Amino acid sequence: MSRIVQHRITTATDTIRAGLDDLLREVRIGLDAADQRHLLRRLYAPANGGTGLLPLLGEVLTAVGGAVREWQPNHEAAIEVLDEAAAYVADSAGQRINTARNLLTRPAERDWPTPEEAYGKAPSTISEIGWIAKAAAERPFGRESNREFWLRKAALLDRIALADDTTSDATEAADLAARRLMDVDDAAVICDPRHYVRQQYTLWHIHQ
């Protein structure tokens, strides 16, 4: 029985290692802001949002401690250390990762670009209206639009609202589009959504 169990453990850990190697390659290639938050969320998900990798690893360590407690109850020091390791991985390390994910949606003031900085080299609004209309028309039925679509649409509506700040409808449309982008990026709404659009558009434009 032990050989069978050890083979399963080896297979499982080899699979995890292969996955982490793939993940490391993706990170080294480069992750944009949305990808960064997505990765951190997958590593540590809040309790009501599913189990992330680190909390699950903590559960594995807790279970190992339970197995030691059952089969080798006299090894109290080892059991205590395993319990501490489980708590550190799931709570201390995991919560810090989740905190980092939330902080990434709260740029320092110097990171907020002005509208002129964000849109200074952007295509004309007429050109962007055409691009968005074409992208919407060509989107396959039943498929969600990609992030570029929502980012450029939010930026366009922000620009229109800035040009006509007396129109409440334009401001409302820009706010809704900005919040939609934040939903796509899974960004906590703890900053001005339209400032977020300008920051993300600036970053996107730099990497084009």
N, C-alpha and C positions, 0 to 999 in steps of 0.2 A: 504493500500500500504506500509506503514512504517513497519508493522510487516513482510511482505514478504521480503522487502529489508533487514531488520535486520537479518532475518533468513539466507538469502544468504550471508550476511557479516559474520555471525557466522560460517556458513559452510565453507566458504573460509578461514577464519583465523584459524579455527580448522585444516583444511587440511594443511595449511602452517606450523602450529605448529608441527603437526605430522611429516611432512617432515623434519623440523629442528631437531626434536628429533632423527630421524633416522640418520641424518647427524652428529649430535653430537656423537652418538654411534660409527659411522665409524671413526671419528677423534680420539676418545679416544682409539679405538682399535689400531690405528696406521696407518700413511700414509707414503708411500715412496716418493721420490723426485718428481716423475712424478704425483703421486696422489695429492700431495700438490699443484703443479702448476695447475693441472686440476681443483681442488676445487676453488682456488683463481680466476681462469679465469671464472668459472661459477658464482661466486659471483659478479665479475665485468668484463664485456667484453667491449673492445673498441667499439666505436660507429660504426665502419665499420665491426665489427665482431659479431653483434647481441646484444641483450639486456640482461645484467646480472641481477641478483636478486636485487642488490642495486640500480642501475639506475631505475629499474622498481618500486621499493619501493618509490624512489624519485618522480616518475611520479604519484604514488597513492597520496602522500602527496600534490603534486602540484594540483591534481584534487580536493582533499578535500578543499584546500584553495580556489579554484575556486567556489566550491559549497557554501562555506561560503560567499564568495564575492557576489554570486548571491542571496542567501536567507537571509543573515544577513549582509548587506553591512556596517552597522555601527560598526561592530566588526573589525575595522581596525588593532588593535594590534594583534588579534588572526590570522588574515590573514597574517600579516607580519611574525609572528613567524612560521607559517606553511611553508611559502615560504623559510624561513631560514633553517628550518629542512630539507626540500626537497633538498636544495642546499648542505647542509652538508652531507646528506646520499649519494647523487649521485656523488657529486664532491669531497668534502674533504675526507670523509671516503672511498668512492669508488676508487678514484685515488690513495690513499695511499695503498689500497689493491693491485691495479694493479702494483704500484711501487714495492711492496714487491715481487710480482710474478716475475718481471723482475730481481730484485736483487738476487733472489734465483738461477739464472743461472750465477751469477758472483761471484763465491767463492773467498774468500780471498786467497792470495798467499799460505799461510800455509796449505790451504785445498787441494792443488793440490798434489796428490800422485805421486811419481816417478814411472816409469815403473816397477822397482824392487819391490816397495811397492804394486803396483796394482796387479802384476801378479806373485808375489813370491810363492803363494800357489795355483796358477791356475793349472788345468789339463794340460797335455802336448798338444802341438799344434796338434799332430796326433789324440789324443783323441777328441779334440774339433772339428776338421775337420769331424770326424765320427759322432759326435753328431749333428752338423749342417746339414750334408747331410741327416741323418736319419730324423731330424725334418722337413726338407724341403720336403722329399719324403712322409712323413706321413701327411702333412698338407692337409686337405680336399680341394677339388677343389673350387675355388671362395672365400675361407676364407683367411683373412689377417693373416700373422704370428704375434705371440704375441711379447711383449716387450723383454722377455728373449731371444728369437731367435735373434732379432736385436742387443741386447746388447752383447751377446756372439759372434756373427759374427763380430761386430765392434771391439771387444777386440781381437779376433783372428787375424783379418787383421792388427790391430795395432801392434801386436806382430810380425807378419811376416815382416811388413815394418821395424820395429826396428831392426830385425835380419839381414835385407838386405837393408840398407838405401841407397845403390847405385842404386837400381832399381826404376825408376820413376813410373813404372806400379804398383808396390806394394804400394808405397806412395800414388798414386792417388786412388787406391782401398780402402786403409785405410781411406783416407779423405772422400771419398764418403759414406762409411759405417758409419763413425762417424756423418756425416751430416744427414744421414737417421735416426740414433738414435735420434738426436736432434729434427728432425721432429716428430718422434713418441712421444717424450716427450713434444712437443710443447715448446721447449726451444729456446729462442731468440739466434741467432747466433752472440753473442757478446764476445765469448771467443774461444780459440783454440778448435775445435771440438774433436781432439784426446785427449787433456787434459780432456775434458768433459767425454769421454769414460772411461778413467782411473779412474776418480773420481767415476762415477756411477758404474763401475765394482767393485771397492773396497767396496762401500756401499752395493752392491748386495751380494757380497761374504761374508761380515760380517753377513748378515741376513739369510744366508742359514743354 
